[in-house]
Amino acid sequence: MEYDLDSNPVDAKDRSMYTERFIHGEIYKLRPDVKVIVHNHSPSVIPFGVTAVPLRPLYHMSAYIGEGVPVFEIRSAGGMTDMLVRNPALGRALAQTLGSKPTALMRGHGAVVVGPSFPLAVGRSIYLEMNARLQAQAMALGGSVTYLDPEEVRSALLDGYQRGWELWKRKAMAQ
Ligand SMILES: [Zn+2]
């Protein structure tokens, strides 16, 4: 469904509207570089939004996490809520938490991932989940974990997940 920047439907045609559309509208307002926004309830990232343990990059496919992953605390913006981004003010607060980063976790809820293209935003979403799972596994083994160095983060430039994108698209279209 197409919405304007204030998250009003262009033509709702009696369809029910996506409750958390303000996530998208308010981020597009603050981030002209962003063309695609993914919001998900990816389970493996949840622990990193509810503890003091930061999500850090430990895997070359998710090196972008090294740019930093802010955590959105909805209580700071809206007090007690049902955790959903149901209005423009909550969307704006989330967009402000995201700032210039590619992703932000949402405490007790999920994540938002942005990008200049579909392959980049989808790839970042997939590898965000994977990095979170791998980091929890690495930490559970005990001892210290070696994360990507900031220089490795800068060097690990990918092709924008182009190869993965072709595969993900084929899988999705086959369903
Ligand atoms: Zn949600």
Residues whose N, C-alpha, C, O or C-beta is under 5 A from the ligand:
A	BS01	ZN	none
